[in-house]
Amino acid sequence: MGEDKKTLCGHVEDELHVKDPQAYIKLIHPATHFCQNCGRGAAKAENVCNPKEIK
């Protein structure tokens, strides 16, 4: 799976939020979807495994 296909869980596992906080923030802000599995918010539906739109 390529970097552009990785979900937030994969990025957190790789410690992106620690190694490159600004890149991680771009994936989560502004949150338009959340994962129905883990609850993480994301800027795009494809950034989480089981997305649900925030309305």
LUMROBA-405075 format. One record per atom (N, C-alpha, C, CB): residue number from 1; x, y, z; residue in three letters; atom name. Coordinates in steps of 0.001 Angstrom, whole numbers, plus 500000, padded with zeros to 6 digits. Glycine has a CB too. Example, Ala and Ser with C-alpha at 12.3 -4.5 7.8 and 13.67 -1.06 7.14 Angstrom:
REM residues 2
+-----+--------+--------+--------+-----+----+
|   k |      X |      Y |      Z |   r |  a |
+-----+--------+--------+--------+-----+----+
|   1 | 513190 | 494310 | 507800 | ALA |  N |
|   1 | 512300 | 495500 | 507800 | ALA | CA |
|   1 | 513200 | 496700 | 507800 | ALA |  C |
|   1 | 511308 | 495527 | 509046 | ALA | CB |
|   2 | 512850 | 497750 | 507080 | SER |  N |
|   2 | 513670 | 498940 | 507140 | SER | CA |
|   2 | 512900 | 500030 | 507870 | SER |  C |
|   2 | 514084 | 499402 | 505725 | SER | CB |
+-----+--------+--------+--------+-----+----+
This chain:
REM residues 55
+-----+--------+--------+--------+-----+----+
|   k |      X |      Y |      Z |   r |  a |
+-----+--------+--------+--------+-----+----+
|   1 | 500850 | 498818 | 500000 | MET |  N |
|   1 | 500000 | 500000 | 500000 | MET | CA |
|   1 | 500886 | 501232 | 500000 | MET |  C |
|   1 | 499038 | 500005 | 501220 | MET | CB |
|   2 | 500654 | 502173 | 499089 | GLY |  N |
|   2 | 501473 | 503374 | 498973 | GLY | CA |
|   2 | 501152 | 504391 | 500048 | GLY |  C |
|   2 | 501291 | 503999 | 497616 | GLY | CB |
|   3 | 502052 | 505347 | 500223 | GLU |  N |
|   3 | 501872 | 506399 | 501218 | GLU | CA |
|   3 | 500552 | 507137 | 501037 | GLU |  C |
|   3 | 503022 | 507382 | 501149 | GLU | CB |
|   4 | 500149 | 507395 | 499781 | ASP |  N |
|   4 | 498934 | 508158 | 499530 | ASP | CA |
|   4 | 497679 | 507342 | 499823 | ASP |  C |
|   4 | 498912 | 508641 | 498094 | ASP | CB |
|   5 | 497783 | 506033 | 499996 | LYS |  N |
|   5 | 496629 | 505171 | 500275 | LYS | CA |
|   5 | 496549 | 504791 | 501754 | LYS |  C |
|   5 | 496697 | 503904 | 499418 | LYS | CB |
|   6 | 497502 | 505213 | 502547 | LYS |  N |
|   6 | 497558 | 504843 | 503957 | LYS | CA |
|   6 | 496494 | 505613 | 504740 | LYS |  C |
|   6 | 498967 | 505117 | 504539 | LYS | CB |
|   7 | 495828 | 504933 | 505663 | THR |  N |
|   7 | 494843 | 505600 | 506508 | THR | CA |
|   7 | 495543 | 506245 | 507707 | THR |  C |
|   7 | 493757 | 504598 | 506981 | THR | CB |
|   8 | 494789 | 507021 | 508466 | LEU |  N |
|   8 | 495370 | 507670 | 509638 | LEU | CA |
|   8 | 495945 | 506669 | 510623 | LEU |  C |
|   8 | 494332 | 508519 | 510327 | LEU | CB |
|   9 | 495305 | 505515 | 510771 | CYS |  N |
|   9 | 495850 | 504491 | 511681 | CYS | CA |
|   9 | 497265 | 504091 | 511260 | CYS |  C |
|   9 | 494930 | 503242 | 511707 | CYS | CB |
|  10 | 497468 | 503913 | 509963 | GLY |  N |
|  10 | 498793 | 503570 | 509452 | GLY | CA |
|  10 | 499795 | 504684 | 509667 | GLY |  C |
|  10 | 498715 | 503237 | 507984 | GLY | CB |
|  11 | 499354 | 505918 | 509476 | HIS |  N |
|  11 | 500248 | 507060 | 509697 | HIS | CA |
|  11 | 500630 | 507196 | 511168 | HIS |  C |
|  11 | 499586 | 508352 | 509210 | HIS | CB |
|  12 | 499671 | 506957 | 512061 | VAL |  N |
|  12 | 499970 | 507020 | 513493 | VAL | CA |
|  12 | 500917 | 505887 | 513874 | VAL |  C |
|  12 | 498668 | 506943 | 514333 | VAL | CB |
|  13 | 500699 | 504711 | 513310 | GLU |  N |
|  13 | 501595 | 503578 | 513567 | GLU | CA |
|  13 | 503024 | 503916 | 513142 | GLU |  C |
|  13 | 501101 | 502316 | 512821 | GLU | CB |
|  14 | 503151 | 504661 | 512043 | ASP |  N |
|  14 | 504465 | 505098 | 511555 | ASP | CA |
|  14 | 504950 | 506365 | 512245 | ASP |  C |
|  14 | 504415 | 505327 | 510058 | ASP | CB |
|  15 | 504171 | 506860 | 513201 | GLU |  N |
|  15 | 504498 | 508048 | 514003 | GLU | CA |
|  15 | 504612 | 509332 | 513182 | GLU |  C |
|  15 | 505792 | 507819 | 514738 | GLU | CB |
|  16 | 503787 | 509469 | 512138 | LEU |  N |
|  16 | 503799 | 510696 | 511348 | LEU | CA |
|  16 | 503470 | 511904 | 512217 | LEU |  C |
|  16 | 502805 | 510595 | 510185 | LEU | CB |
|  17 | 502557 | 511733 | 513164 | HIS |  N |
|  17 | 502159 | 512839 | 514045 | HIS | CA |
|  17 | 503326 | 513340 | 514898 | HIS |  C |
|  17 | 501009 | 512398 | 514952 | HIS | CB |
|  18 | 504334 | 512504 | 515116 | VAL |  N |
|  18 | 505526 | 512889 | 515867 | VAL | CA |
|  18 | 506617 | 513379 | 514913 | VAL |  C |
|  18 | 506043 | 511704 | 516713 | VAL | CB |
|  19 | 506826 | 512654 | 513816 | LYS |  N |
|  19 | 507906 | 512950 | 512878 | LYS | CA |
|  19 | 507636 | 514183 | 512027 | LYS |  C |
|  19 | 508138 | 511770 | 511983 | LYS | CB |
|  20 | 506375 | 514391 | 511634 | ASP |  N |
|  20 | 506023 | 515520 | 510759 | ASP | CA |
|  20 | 504614 | 516011 | 511107 | ASP |  C |
|  20 | 506106 | 515106 | 509247 | ASP | CB |
|  21 | 504491 | 516712 | 512239 | PRO |  N |
|  21 | 503174 | 517154 | 512686 | PRO | CA |
|  21 | 502393 | 517955 | 511645 | PRO |  C |
|  21 | 503325 | 517973 | 513916 | PRO | CB |
|  22 | 503062 | 518786 | 510872 | GLN |  N |
|  22 | 502357 | 519596 | 509870 | GLN | CA |
|  22 | 501733 | 518722 | 508780 | GLN |  C |
|  22 | 503318 | 520612 | 509236 | GLN | CB |
|  23 | 502415 | 517682 | 508360 | ALA |  N |
|  23 | 501856 | 516759 | 507363 | ALA | CA |
|  23 | 500645 | 516036 | 507942 | ALA |  C |
|  23 | 502924 | 515734 | 506899 | ALA | CB |
|  24 | 500729 | 515653 | 509212 | TYR |  N |
|  24 | 499607 | 514978 | 509862 | TYR | CA |
|  24 | 498412 | 515921 | 509975 | TYR |  C |
|  24 | 500016 | 514463 | 511256 | TYR | CB |
|  25 | 498660 | 517164 | 510354 | ILE |  N |
|  25 | 497584 | 518152 | 510489 | ILE | CA |
|  25 | 496863 | 518338 | 509162 | ILE |  C |
|  25 | 498142 | 519501 | 510984 | ILE | CB |
|  26 | 497586 | 518311 | 508050 | LYS |  N |
|  26 | 496954 | 518452 | 506730 | LYS | CA |
|  26 | 495982 | 517306 | 506450 | LYS |  C |
|  26 | 498025 | 518508 | 505629 | LYS | CB |
|  27 | 496227 | 516137 | 507036 | LEU |  N |
|  27 | 495342 | 514986 | 506847 | LEU | CA |
|  27 | 494083 | 515075 | 507701 | LEU |  C |
|  27 | 496083 | 513706 | 507169 | LEU | CB |
|  28 | 494139 | 515837 | 508786 | ILE |  N |
|  28 | 493011 | 515847 | 509718 | ILE | CA |
|  28 | 492246 | 517162 | 509787 | ILE |  C |
|  28 | 493499 | 515511 | 511070 | ILE | CB |
|  29 | 492800 | 518230 | 509239 | HIS |  N |
|  29 | 492159 | 519544 | 509391 | HIS | CA |
|  29 | 491900 | 520194 | 508051 | HIS |  C |
|  29 | 493019 | 520462 | 510248 | HIS | CB |
|  30 | 490738 | 520699 | 507796 | PRO |  N |
|  30 | 489551 | 520649 | 508647 | PRO | CA |
|  30 | 488855 | 519299 | 508492 | PRO |  C |
|  30 | 488579 | 521803 | 508301 | PRO | CB |
|  31 | 488427 | 518741 | 509581 | ALA |  N |
|  31 | 487785 | 517424 | 509572 | ALA | CA |
|  31 | 486414 | 517497 | 508895 | ALA |  C |
|  31 | 487641 | 516883 | 511013 | ALA | CB |
|  32 | 486233 | 516632 | 507902 | THR |  N |
|  32 | 484948 | 516528 | 507201 | THR | CA |
|  32 | 484348 | 515136 | 507364 | THR |  C |
|  32 | 485120 | 516855 | 505710 | THR | CB |
|  33 | 485167 | 514192 | 507826 | HIS |  N |
|  33 | 484739 | 512802 | 508033 | HIS | CA |
|  33 | 485368 | 512276 | 509321 | HIS |  C |
|  33 | 485135 | 511899 | 506814 | HIS | CB |
|  34 | 484771 | 511236 | 509872 | PHE |  N |
|  34 | 485385 | 510542 | 510997 | PHE | CA |
|  34 | 485295 | 509049 | 510742 | PHE |  C |
|  34 | 484700 | 510922 | 512345 | PHE | CB |
|  35 | 486189 | 508306 | 511385 | CYS |  N |
|  35 | 486210 | 506853 | 511238 | CYS | CA |
|  35 | 485227 | 506249 | 512233 | CYS |  C |
|  35 | 487649 | 506281 | 511456 | CYS | CB |
|  36 | 484327 | 505434 | 511732 | GLN |  N |
|  36 | 483343 | 504786 | 512597 | GLN | CA |
|  36 | 483960 | 503656 | 513419 | GLN |  C |
|  36 | 482192 | 504247 | 511763 | GLN | CB |
|  37 | 485219 | 503296 | 513116 | ASN |  N |
|  37 | 485911 | 502260 | 513886 | ASN | CA |
|  37 | 486693 | 502862 | 515052 | ASN |  C |
|  37 | 486855 | 501465 | 512979 | ASN | CB |
|  38 | 487596 | 503806 | 514746 | CYS |  N |
|  38 | 488495 | 504329 | 515777 | CYS | CA |
|  38 | 488119 | 505729 | 516258 | CYS |  C |
|  38 | 489902 | 504348 | 515256 | CYS | CB |
|  39 | 487270 | 506439 | 515501 | GLY |  N |
|  39 | 486829 | 507764 | 515917 | GLY | CA |
|  39 | 487707 | 508906 | 515452 | GLY |  C |
|  39 | 486740 | 507805 | 517375 | GLY | CB |
|  40 | 488779 | 508621 | 514728 | ARG |  N |
|  40 | 489647 | 509700 | 514247 | ARG | CA |
|  40 | 488909 | 510564 | 513233 | ARG |  C |
|  40 | 490935 | 509125 | 513619 | ARG | CB |
|  41 | 489174 | 511877 | 513283 | GLY |  N |
|  41 | 488634 | 512798 | 512304 | GLY | CA |
|  41 | 489621 | 512971 | 511166 | GLY |  C |
|  41 | 488305 | 514148 | 512949 | GLY | CB |
|  42 | 489116 | 513265 | 509962 | ALA |  N |
|  42 | 489980 | 513405 | 508790 | ALA | CA |
|  42 | 489430 | 514446 | 507833 | ALA |  C |
|  42 | 490135 | 512066 | 508073 | ALA | CB |
|  43 | 490329 | 515057 | 507064 | ALA |  N |
|  43 | 489937 | 516054 | 506080 | ALA | CA |
|  43 | 489304 | 515418 | 504845 | ALA |  C |
|  43 | 491140 | 516882 | 505676 | ALA | CB |
|  44 | 489609 | 514148 | 504571 | LYS |  N |
|  44 | 489065 | 513439 | 503411 | LYS | CA |
|  44 | 488615 | 512046 | 503830 | LYS |  C |
|  44 | 490115 | 513351 | 502269 | LYS | CB |
|  45 | 487558 | 511561 | 503204 | ALA |  N |
|  45 | 487027 | 510234 | 503536 | ALA | CA |
|  45 | 488067 | 509141 | 503352 | ALA |  C |
|  45 | 485809 | 509927 | 502681 | ALA | CB |
|  46 | 488908 | 509258 | 502338 | GLU |  N |
|  46 | 489886 | 508199 | 502058 | GLU | CA |
|  46 | 490999 | 508118 | 503103 | GLU |  C |
|  46 | 490499 | 508419 | 500692 | GLU | CB |
|  47 | 491052 | 509072 | 504038 | ASN |  N |
|  47 | 492081 | 509048 | 505072 | ASN | CA |
|  47 | 491717 | 508156 | 506263 | ASN |  C |
|  47 | 492342 | 510449 | 505554 | ASN | CB |
|  48 | 490504 | 507618 | 506275 | VAL |  N |
|  48 | 490085 | 506714 | 507349 | VAL | CA |
|  48 | 489492 | 505435 | 506756 | VAL |  C |
|  48 | 489054 | 507408 | 508280 | VAL | CB |
|  49 | 489475 | 504369 | 507552 | CYS |  N |
|  49 | 489026 | 503050 | 507078 | CYS | CA |
|  49 | 487530 | 502961 | 506850 | CYS |  C |
|  49 | 489429 | 501994 | 508058 | CYS | CB |
|  50 | 486752 | 503536 | 507754 | ASN |  N |
|  50 | 485299 | 503385 | 507731 | ASN | CA |
|  50 | 484675 | 504770 | 507891 | ASN |  C |
|  50 | 484806 | 502405 | 508858 | ASN | CB |
|  51 | 484724 | 505595 | 506820 | PRO |  N |
|  51 | 484341 | 506996 | 506947 | PRO | CA |
|  51 | 482845 | 507245 | 507060 | PRO |  C |
|  51 | 484857 | 507743 | 505792 | PRO | CB |
|  52 | 482523 | 508290 | 507798 | LYS |  N |
|  52 | 481161 | 508818 | 507872 | LYS | CA |
|  52 | 481308 | 510339 | 507822 | LYS |  C |
|  52 | 480389 | 508329 | 509192 | LYS | CB |
|  53 | 480531 | 510958 | 506967 | GLU |  N |
|  53 | 480610 | 512409 | 506794 | GLU | CA |
|  53 | 480125 | 513125 | 508050 | GLU |  C |
|  53 | 479781 | 512854 | 505574 | GLU | CB |
|  54 | 480842 | 514174 | 508411 | ILE |  N |
|  54 | 480429 | 515042 | 509510 | ILE | CA |
|  54 | 479542 | 516109 | 508890 | ILE |  C |
|  54 | 481671 | 515676 | 510276 | ILE | CB |
|  55 | 478322 | 516200 | 509376 | LYS |  N |
|  55 | 477386 | 517180 | 508824 | LYS | CA |
|  55 | 477093 | 518273 | 509813 | LYS |  C |
|  55 | 476097 | 516513 | 508404 | LYS | CB |
+-----+--------+--------+--------+-----+----+
